[in-house]
Amino acid sequence: MAALSEPEVAADLRRGPVAGFGRWLFAPLPLARVAVVRALVYLFIPFDLLVYTGWGLAKEGVPTGLYVPLRLDRLLPFIPDPTTAVVQGTFWLLLVASVVAASGRLPRLLGWLVFALYLEWMLIAMSYGKVDHDRFGFIVALAVLPTVGAARHGDLRLSERAGWALRMVQLGVIATYFFAAWAKLRYGGLEWLWGTTLTWAILRRGTDLGRTLLELPWLLRASQFFIVAFELSSPIIFFVPERVRRWLVAYFFAFHAATYAAITISFAPHLVAMTSFLPLEHIRPLHRAGRAWQRRRRGDGPRSGLGSPADP
Amino acid sequence: MDVRQGGRVARLVATIAVMVGVVVSNQWGSDDDFPFAPFKMYSTSRELDEPVGDTQVWGIDAAGQEWRLTQEATGIRRAEYEGQIPRFLDDPELLELVAEAYAARHPSREAIDEVSIVVEWHELEDGVVTGDRWVEEVVTWRR
């Protein structure tokens, strides 16, 4: 835990919750974790452009008369209408910039560029009558990752910049869950809990597996109670020990896997942002594979538990 | 690696701004406030006996053939059609743009002369699908 400098301690007259919040917000984390999250976030973008939000590129052929600018678009005077050239240009620039950014090079310059291009891509995609709600944490990640600067894989030095950035992404992820429950109560009222929203979702886009659940309306009703309960209680992830936190993250992933199996909604950008909770700095498959290969080349035996047996 | 005082203040301000933005938009905002749109996915509640609607967009070309205008056909998602229904009801001529989107993706096919948005309703009883359905025409444009 990084110590506050003397002037900061002297200036901080308010102890207790405010200072505690500050320490929590800036709790240092290894730079290597940012390196991994950064790679995952930036490498998700080509997948997003080509597959997950693949319908976005299809907007190049949709007349701009069907484009209804969002508030952010109306506030920023320089956002162009999504003509074919604008859609294609944004697509290709974003594709190239995100792949280069994933290498970790020029983290601030490329980071800000990717953030700006992705935001424009979102303004294009979300302005035809439907706004998706699965990427707030992801967009926060794109906004904060450039503030960390250089972060190398394997660099376990603790950094407040890394800590703050990852904490913001975590807050974005949990805000998505917590306020999703808030929205259910705001738009749906308490009746949402025992209503037919899940039935409706399965009828609209259910898989065969999802449709079997239509035979079990009591299960769907119980699931609705359960969903609101876990969404409202999600901030608890900030107060539990590290070991429990990993189980909570695994649980969230399992929930989304089940949702995908039933109604093919995966919340993929949100899942990528959720990796900000995990101690990814220890996962270095390429590094380990490289070291194992080098040992085999030198004729050393494998280290126990790692790599495959040496050739005879 | 400490963050210097200036950086600390800037980050703290950003954190508070984002948190306030999320709370304000989730309580009073709408989809228009993206990326701070309220997280209202699947948030509307439905009655156990309320029918469930499946919005469909159909096109008829010059040869009289009917085409289901899916996302692949036009590049427009079903939820986007639904979101723009108020605009289409106000000005059905806008559906001609849907025909144009179809033509852009299928230049070798016959042009679409009629676009129709319909809703196929499924009857529900106690939250269970009864099998009864009917089709409601919402808005149609003809060339």
Chai-1 contact restraints between the chains, C-beta under 6 A:
chainA,res_idxA,chainB,res_idxB,connection_type,confidence,min_distance_angstrom,max_distance_angstrom,comment,restraint_id
A,A2,B,D2,contact,1.0,0.0,6.0,A-B,restraint_1
A,W55,B,Q71,contact,1.0,0.0,6.0,A-B,restraint_2
A,W55,B,R77,contact,1.0,0.0,6.0,A-B,restraint_3
A,A58,B,G75,contact,1.0,0.0,6.0,A-B,restraint_4
A,K59,B,G75,contact,1.0,0.0,6.0,A-B,restraint_5
A,G61,B,G75,contact,1.0,0.0,6.0,A-B,restraint_6
A,G61,B,A101,contact,1.0,0.0,6.0,A-B,restraint_7
A,G61,B,A104,contact,1.0,0.0,6.0,A-B,restraint_8
A,G61,B,R105,contact,1.0,0.0,6.0,A-B,restraint_9
A,V62,B,G75,contact,1.0,0.0,6.0,A-B,restraint_10
A,V62,B,A101,contact,1.0,0.0,6.0,A-B,restraint_11
A,P63,B,L97,contact,1.0,0.0,6.0,A-B,restraint_12
A,P63,B,E100,contact,1.0,0.0,6.0,A-B,restraint_13
A,G65,B,L97,contact,1.0,0.0,6.0,A-B,restraint_14
A,L66,B,L97,contact,1.0,0.0,6.0,A-B,restraint_15
A,L70,B,D32,contact,1.0,0.0,6.0,A-B,restraint_16
A,L70,B,F34,contact,1.0,0.0,6.0,A-B,restraint_17
A,R71,B,D32,contact,1.0,0.0,6.0,A-B,restraint_18
A,R71,B,D33,contact,1.0,0.0,6.0,A-B,restraint_19
A,M126,B,F34,contact,1.0,0.0,6.0,A-B,restraint_20
A,Y128,B,E80,contact,1.0,0.0,6.0,A-B,restraint_21
A,G129,B,E80,contact,1.0,0.0,6.0,A-B,restraint_22
A,G129,B,G83,contact,1.0,0.0,6.0,A-B,restraint_23
A,G129,B,Q84,contact,1.0,0.0,6.0,A-B,restraint_24
A,K130,B,R77,contact,1.0,0.0,6.0,A-B,restraint_25
A,K130,B,A79,contact,1.0,0.0,6.0,A-B,restraint_26
A,K130,B,E80,contact,1.0,0.0,6.0,A-B,restraint_27
A,K130,B,G83,contact,1.0,0.0,6.0,A-B,restraint_28
A,V131,B,D31,contact,1.0,0.0,6.0,A-B,restraint_29
A,V131,B,F34,contact,1.0,0.0,6.0,A-B,restraint_30
A,V131,B,A37,contact,1.0,0.0,6.0,A-B,restraint_31
A,H133,B,F39,contact,1.0,0.0,6.0,A-B,restraint_32
A,H133,B,M41,contact,1.0,0.0,6.0,A-B,restraint_33
A,F136,B,P35,contact,1.0,0.0,6.0,A-B,restraint_34
A,I139,B,P35,contact,1.0,0.0,6.0,A-B,restraint_35
A,S159,B,M1,contact,1.0,0.0,6.0,A-B,restraint_36
A,E160,B,D2,contact,1.0,0.0,6.0,A-B,restraint_37
A,E160,B,V3,contact,1.0,0.0,6.0,A-B,restraint_38
A,R161,B,V3,contact,1.0,0.0,6.0,A-B,restraint_39
A,W164,B,R11,contact,1.0,0.0,6.0,A-B,restraint_40
A,A175,B,V22,contact,1.0,0.0,6.0,A-B,restraint_41
A,T176,B,F39,contact,1.0,0.0,6.0,A-B,restraint_42
A,F179,B,N26,contact,1.0,0.0,6.0,A-B,restraint_43
A,F179,B,F39,contact,1.0,0.0,6.0,A-B,restraint_44
A,A180,B,F39,contact,1.0,0.0,6.0,A-B,restraint_45
A,W182,B,N26,contact,1.0,0.0,6.0,A-B,restraint_46
A,A183,B,P38,contact,1.0,0.0,6.0,A-B,restraint_47
A,A183,B,F39,contact,1.0,0.0,6.0,A-B,restraint_48
A,A183,B,K40,contact,1.0,0.0,6.0,A-B,restraint_49
A,A183,B,S43,contact,1.0,0.0,6.0,A-B,restraint_50
A,K184,B,S43,contact,1.0,0.0,6.0,A-B,restraint_51
A,Y187,B,K40,contact,1.0,0.0,6.0,A-B,restraint_52
A,Y187,B,S43,contact,1.0,0.0,6.0,A-B,restraint_53
A,Y187,B,T44,contact,1.0,0.0,6.0,A-B,restraint_54
A,G188,B,S43,contact,1.0,0.0,6.0,A-B,restraint_55
A,G188,B,T44,contact,1.0,0.0,6.0,A-B,restraint_56
A,G188,B,S45,contact,1.0,0.0,6.0,A-B,restraint_57
A,G189,B,S45,contact,1.0,0.0,6.0,A-B,restraint_58
A,E191,B,S45,contact,1.0,0.0,6.0,A-B,restraint_59
A,W192,B,S45,contact,1.0,0.0,6.0,A-B,restraint_60
A,G195,B,S45,contact,1.0,0.0,6.0,A-B,restraint_61
A,G195,B,R46,contact,1.0,0.0,6.0,A-B,restraint_62
A,T196,B,R46,contact,1.0,0.0,6.0,A-B,restraint_63
A,T196,B,L48,contact,1.0,0.0,6.0,A-B,restraint_64
A,T196,B,G127,contact,1.0,0.0,6.0,A-B,restraint_65
A,T197,B,Y42,contact,1.0,0.0,6.0,A-B,restraint_66
A,T197,B,R46,contact,1.0,0.0,6.0,A-B,restraint_67
A,T199,B,G127,contact,1.0,0.0,6.0,A-B,restraint_68
A,W200,B,R46,contact,1.0,0.0,6.0,A-B,restraint_69
A,W200,B,V52,contact,1.0,0.0,6.0,A-B,restraint_70
A,A201,B,Y42,contact,1.0,0.0,6.0,A-B,restraint_71
A,L203,B,V52,contact,1.0,0.0,6.0,A-B,restraint_72
A,L203,B,H122,contact,1.0,0.0,6.0,A-B,restraint_73
A,P217,B,G127,contact,1.0,0.0,6.0,A-B,restraint_74
A,P217,B,V128,contact,1.0,0.0,6.0,A-B,restraint_75
